[in-house]
Every structure is written in C-alpha cells, then in structure tokens.
C-alpha cells in the first residue's frame, strides 16, 4: 500500500471540494491520473521511435495484437 501526504493547502482544499472525505474516490481519481500520465509517456516514446525510423509495419503489429487476444 502506498500512502501519499499532501503538503499543499490549495490542492488539499480542491480535493476536499471535489471528493469530500471519500478516500476511495480520491484513490480512484489518482489511479486514473497515473494511468493517463503513463499513456502520455508511452505515446511520447512511440513518437520518438517513429521519428528515429524504428516503427513497425502495421501488418506485423496487427498480427501481434491478434495473437495476444485470441
């Protein structure tokens, strides 16, 4: 389990205004934020790889996806 302490009164007030004292809602919103941040980072890496000519052919990617979910 990870515990996070907030040392920013403005942020804490905003969280309380949005979620009250519902810790589960705060945790869910934080998890969603982290997931979105990770997706943005992954997209950034992909753009860098494409710019460097390290992209994969679409057909190969689609075959890999199909195998993964069959």
Secondary structure, DSSP 8 states (H G I E B T S, - for coil): --------HHHHHHHHHHHTT-HHHHHHHHHHHHHHHHHHHHHHHHHHHHHTT----HHHHHHHHHHHH-
